[in-house]
């Protein structure tokens, strides 16, 4: 004989009361975050919506009263602008080279710091220092003490009068950015090295595996998650580099070292073209969102985070 469960009015009302209580508890937990959420919306989303609005307008500040609706003309002009395409290519080249070189240097330094030696703490602190320096201060430091053709350290070491910032502008900016971000890569990879299971390394040593074989077969697969995380985070930050270019080369000579953030700055604050600079900003935001979405998906999949982006 089967028994049927009948929900009484008392049990139904009790369930509704418990559901309301749970909702009120969740709302109370989220209530302290409301001021921060309002602040983030006010300083990020509202300006972006205003930028989208201006991207459909033709407006140059040196011509008062010239603002009018032009539709998608600004976006068409942006993609037909050769300087924008050059800045886009420089941005991609700058990001790929800096992330790759910083990752390799960070891996090498992390492997060295994973060993025990006298003064390891002091060496580790000194290697982390470049990441703690403000990007603007680091750019000025390299411009005046490293690349100066008369008093710079490169002139003193190599004995040449090469004006590095004029003859190799993009490579000079890359060197400064790599110096700035190598400690970040090193810290992430060092955390991965120190999380290795020591018994696995000891077992490989007992089985007769050499250092190179152990590194390739055990350490490197273990570090794959940390290498991916360092690559993704480094790319997200380096693609927005502005300080080094503004303070070291001003995007020159010509457009040799101009990237997208600096070119948008030029069009907005030097050319006073609000419409096209807004269109460029929207395009850059869309491209960044695409890359960031892919990066977040890969990060959540790599670290097996439940409840990530689907």
C-alpha positions, 0 to 999 in steps of 0.5 A: 500500500503506497502512502501519499505525502500531502503538504498541509497548509502549516508545512507550506507556510513554514517553508515559505517563512524559512525561505523568506528568512534565508533570503533576508539573511543573504540580503543582510550578508550582501548589504555591506558590499552595496557601497562598494558596488555603487562606487564601482558602478559610478567610477567604471560603468557610468563613464563607459556608457558615456564613452559609448555615447560619445563614440557615435558623436563627431566632437572636437573640443577645438571646434565649439558647437561641432558635436553631432551624431554620426553613427558608426562613422567613427568606428569605420574611420578607426579601422581605416586609420593606419596609425591605429593598426600600427598601435595595435600591432605594437601592442600585440608585439609588446605584450607577447614579447614581454610576457614570454621573456619575463616568464622565462626569466621568472622561471629561471630565477624561481628555480634558483631561489627554490634552492637553499643557500646563504643569504637566500632571503636577502636575494629574494627581497632584492629580486622582488624590489622592481615589482614594488617600484611605481611604474612611472618611477621605474620608467624614469629610472631606466630612461635616465640611468640606463639608456642615457647616451652620455651618462647611462650605464649602457654607455659606460659598459659598452662604450658606445654613444647609441641613443637607445630610446631613439634607435631601439624605442620599442625594445627599450620599452620592452626591457623596462617592462620585463624588468618590472614584471619578472618578479611577479612571474618569479613569485607565482612560479616559486609558489608552484615550486614550493608546493611540490610533493617532496616525496615524489621528487625523492622517489624520482631521485631513488629511481635514478632520474637526473635533474633534467629528467625530473624537471621535464617529467615532474616539475614542469607538468606540476608548474603548468597551472602556475605558468598559465596563470602567470601568462594570463595575468601578465598579459592582462596587465602588460597590454595596458602599459602606458607609463613606460611609453609616455615617460620614455619615448612618447610613442616615438620616433614617429609611431615606432613605440606607440601602443593602443593606450598611448594612442588613445591618450594622444587622440583625446588629450592632444588632438581633442577628438572626443568622438574617435578616441571614444570609439577607440576606447570602446574597441579596446574594451571589447577586445580586452573583454574577449581576451579576459573572458577566455583567460578567466575560462582557462583559469577556472578550468585549470584550477578546477574552480567550481561555479566558474564561468560557464 
